[in-house]
Structure formats: C-alpha cells, structure tokens
C-alpha cells in the first residue's frame, strides 16, 4: 500500500519497534524533494528533515537509526 504525507510518497521505511519507524519521502516537484521523518502509528509523521538528494536523506535516516538504537533496551 502506497503511503503519502504532505505530498511526499514514502519510498523507504525502517521499523524501530511495533509503533515507531523512520521513513523517507519523495516529492518530485517540491523545493526539497526528499524528507526524512519519524513516524508513529503508521500515520503520525513528525520532526522532518528536508533534503535535496536521496543520498542526503539516507544519511539522515542512518543517523536517526543509530540514535534510536542507542535508546532501545538490550542493545
């Protein structure tokens, strides 16, 4: 199922736990065509970091994954 938020189509997603994930969205006509958001419950997108390239968005995604992993118990 395709997900869209604020005109951005979600193209990458990494699940952190049962209710949280980090996603990348793409909007081809936006001034910043990529965004990396935290997402809760599958539809609550927040704390977006907007990027001009997919590579930049992937680097933000990687940083956010590392930060989330630091907060998970047992890791």
C-alpha positions, 0 to 999 in steps of 0.5 A: 500500500502506497503511503503519502504525507504532505505530498511526499510518497514514502519510498523507504521505511525502517521499523524501530519497534511495533509503533515507531519507524523512520521513513523517507519521502519523495516529492518530485516537484517540491523545493526539497524533494526528499524528507526524512521523518519519524513516524508513529502509528503508521500515520503520525509523521513528525520532526522532518528533515528536508533534503535535496538528494536521496543520498542526503536523506539516507544519511539522515535516516542512518543517523536517526537509526543509530540514535534510536538504537542507542535508546532501545533496551538490550542493545 
